[in-house]
Amino acid sequence: MREVAQRVGITERAVQRIVLDLVEGGFLKREKVGRHNRYRIVSDQQLRHPIEAHRQIGDLLGLISPEEASP
C-alpha cells in the first residue's frame, strides 16, 4: 500500500480506506498470506453507479489494459 500511495500521491492511510471500501463493496477479495494480505479484483462485479450498473469491473479494466480484464 505504501508503493501505491507514493505512485498516486496520496497517503498510505487514504489507500487503506479506499481498499477497505473496495473490499466491503465486493470489488476486491482479500486473502491472508502469512502476515500479508493479497488482493484479487472481482472482475464480474457490477459497477455501483446507476448509470453504469449494467457494466462490470472487467469491462472497465478492458479499456485500460485488455490483458488485465481476463479473470
C-alpha positions in Angstrom: 0.0 0.0 0.0 2.9 2.3 0.6 4.0 1.9 -3.0 0.5 2.7 -4.3 0.3 5.7 -2.1 3.6 7.0 -3.4 2.8 6.4 -7.0 -0.7 8.0 -6.8 0.4 10.9 -4.5 -1.9 10.2 -1.5 -1.3 9.0 2.0 -1.0 5.3 2.8 -3.9 5.7 5.2 -6.0 7.0 2.3 -5.1 3.9 0.2 -6.1 1.7 3.1 -9.5 3.4 3.3 -10.0 3.0 -0.4 -9.0 -0.6 -0.4 -11.3 -1.3 2.6 -14.2 0.4 0.7 -13.5 -1.8 -2.4 -13.3 -5.0 -0.3 -16.6 -4.1 1.5 -18.2 -3.3 -1.8 -17.2 -6.7 -3.3 -14.8 -5.3 -5.9 -11.7 -6.8 -4.2 -11.3 -10.1 -2.4 -8.7 -10.2 0.4 -6.7 -13.3 1.1 -4.4 -13.6 4.1 -0.9 -14.9 3.2 1.2 -15.1 6.3 1.3 -11.6 7.8 0.4 -10.0 4.5 -2.8 -9.6 2.5 -3.2 -10.4 -1.1 -6.0 -8.8 -3.1 -7.8 -10.0 -6.2 -10.1 -7.9 -8.4 -13.6 -9.3 -8.8 -13.9 -8.6 -12.5 -17.5 -9.7 -12.8 -18.7 -7.3 -10.1 -21.2 -4.8 -11.4 -20.2 -1.1 -11.2 -22.1 0.7 -8.5 -23.2 4.0 -10.1 -26.8 3.5 -11.5 -25.8 4.8 -15.0 -23.0 2.2 -15.3 -24.7 -0.6 -13.2 -25.1 -2.7 -16.4 -21.3 -2.9 -16.7 -18.8 -5.0 -14.8 -15.4 -4.1 -13.5 -13.8 -6.3 -16.1 -15.3 -4.0 -18.8 -13.6 -1.0 -17.3 -10.3 -2.9 -16.9 -10.5 -4.0 -20.5 -10.5 -0.3 -21.6 -7.4 0.4 -19.5 -5.4 -2.8 -20.1 -7.0 -5.6 -22.2 -4.8 -8.4 -20.7 -5.9 -7.4 -17.1 -9.6 -7.8 -17.9 -9.5 -11.6 -18.1 -10.3 -13.3 -14.7 
